[in-house]
Amino acid sequence: MTSARTGIRRRNNAPVRPPRPATSVPDFLFALAMCAWVMAAIFVVATFTDDDLSAGNAGTDLARLFAGSLVLAGVCGFLIGVMLLRGERRQADHYVTPVIIGAVIGTLEAVLFMWPAEAFLFAPFALLIFVFRPVRRHLSKMVHPRSDIFR
């Protein structure tokens, strides 16, 4: 520790180790949870608005069941991410960027899923690289060297 006034480094003689910062795993889980929620919302809206979505009531019911499963998976992933944050639960940088990236991935994925493009289904998941905090910090320094806007 460095004293603000004198600039002298002090030793940390506390018998308990300081808590470690959270890893990027919670951020990854938040992005996947938001992806699942956005996909679920798009699928539910599509089952009510698009008549050509499926063949009959069974396809519509299966799409709604799949959307419900996505919501449940998103809730579980989000709660596990919150538990893994430890003492950093109140820091917005763990939530904001991963949720935005997850929403973009979920939208692209749902569109590719409904528009039969199975060759490109895994392409939106390449955006998950921007969820990791070291990548966000590096991009932040490249875009604006004086501040951490993306943290």
C-alpha positions in Angstrom: 0.0 0.0 0.0 1.2 3.5 -0.7 0.3 6.4 1.4 -1.3 9.2 -0.7 0.5 12.1 1.0 4.0 10.8 1.7 4.4 8.2 -1.2 5.8 5.7 1.3 4.9 2.1 0.8 3.5 0.3 3.8 3.6 -3.4 4.5 0.3 -5.3 4.7 0.7 -7.2 7.9 -2.8 -8.4 8.1 -3.1 -12.1 9.1 -5.8 -12.6 6.5 -5.0 -12.6 2.9 -6.8 -9.9 0.9 -9.7 -11.3 -1.2 -8.8 -12.2 -4.8 -10.6 -10.3 -7.6 -13.3 -12.2 -9.5 -12.3 -14.0 -12.7 -13.9 -13.6 -16.1 -16.2 -16.6 -15.6 -19.1 -14.6 -14.1 -18.9 -12.1 -17.0 -19.0 -15.1 -19.5 -22.0 -16.5 -17.7 -23.8 -13.1 -17.7 -23.3 -12.9 -21.5 -24.6 -16.4 -22.0 -27.6 -15.8 -19.7 -28.6 -12.7 -21.7 -28.1 -14.5 -24.9 -30.5 -17.2 -23.8 -33.1 -14.6 -22.6 -33.0 -12.7 -25.8 -33.3 -15.9 -27.9 -36.3 -17.0 -25.7 -38.0 -13.6 -26.2 -37.5 -13.7 -29.9 -38.8 -17.3 -30.2 -41.9 -16.6 -28.1 -42.7 -13.5 -30.2 -42.1 -15.5 -33.4 -44.5 -18.2 -32.3 -47.3 -15.7 -31.9 -46.6 -13.6 -35.0 -45.1 -15.9 -37.7 -47.5 -18.5 -39.2 -44.8 -20.1 -41.2 -42.6 -20.8 -38.2 -43.6 -24.4 -37.8 -45.9 -27.1 -39.1 -49.0 -27.0 -36.9 -49.5 -26.6 -33.2 -46.8 -29.2 -32.2 -44.0 -27.1 -33.7 -45.3 -23.9 -32.0 -45.6 -25.7 -28.7 -42.1 -27.1 -29.0 -40.7 -23.6 -29.8 -42.4 -22.2 -26.7 -41.0 -25.1 -24.6 -37.6 -24.4 -26.0 -38.0 -20.7 -25.1 -39.0 -21.7 -21.6 -35.9 -23.9 -21.3 -33.7 -21.0 -22.5 -35.2 -18.7 -19.8 -34.5 -21.3 -17.1 -31.0 -21.9 -18.3 -30.4 -18.1 -18.4 -31.6 -17.7 -14.8 -29.4 -20.5 -13.5 -26.4 -19.1 -15.4 -27.0 -15.6 -14.1 -27.3 -16.8 -10.5 -24.2 -18.9 -10.7 -22.4 -15.8 -12.1 -23.6 -13.6 -9.2 -22.4 -16.2 -6.7 -18.9 -16.4 -8.4 -18.5 -12.6 -8.2 -17.7 -12.7 -4.4 -17.2 -9.2 -3.2 -17.4 -7.5 -6.6 -21.2 -7.8 -6.9 -21.8 -4.1 -6.9 -19.4 -3.3 -9.8 -21.3 -2.5 -12.9 -18.5 -3.4 -15.3 -19.2 -7.1 -14.6 -22.7 -6.7 -15.9 -23.0 -4.0 -18.5 -20.6 -5.1 -21.3 -21.4 -8.8 -21.0 -25.1 -8.2 -21.0 -24.9 -6.0 -24.1 -22.6 -8.5 -25.9 -25.0 -11.3 -24.9 -28.0 -9.5 -26.3 -26.2 -9.0 -29.6 -25.2 -12.7 -29.7 -28.7 -13.8 -28.8 -30.3 -11.6 -31.5 -28.0 -12.8 -34.2 -28.3 -16.4 -33.0 -32.1 -16.3 -33.0 -32.2 -14.7 -36.5 -29.8 -17.3 -37.9 -31.8 -20.1 -36.2 -35.1 -19.0 -37.7 -33.6 -18.2 -41.0 -32.2 -21.6 -41.9 -28.5 -20.8 -41.9 -27.0 -23.7 -40.0 -23.5 -23.2 -41.4 -23.3 -19.8 -39.6 -25.0 -20.7 -36.2 -21.7 -20.7 -34.3 -20.4 -17.4 -35.8 -22.1 -15.0 -33.3 -20.4 -16.8 -30.4 -17.1 -15.4 -31.7 -18.2 -12.2 -30.0 -17.7 -13.8 -26.6 -14.0 -12.9 -26.8 -15.1 -9.4 -25.9 -16.6 -10.5 -22.6 -13.3 -11.3 -21.0 -11.9 -8.4 -18.9 -8.3 -8.4 -20.2 -9.6 -8.1 -23.7 -11.9 -5.2 -22.7 -9.1 -3.4 -20.9 -6.8 -3.8 -23.9 -9.5 -2.4 -26.2 -10.2 0.4 -23.8 -6.6 1.4 -23.9 -6.5 1.2 -27.7 -9.6 3.3 -28.1 -9.1 5.9 -25.4 -5.7 5.6 -23.8 -6.4 8.0 -20.8 -9.5 6.2 -19.4 -11.0 2.7 -18.9 -14.3 3.2 -20.6 -14.9 -0.6 -21.2 -12.9 -1.7 -18.1 
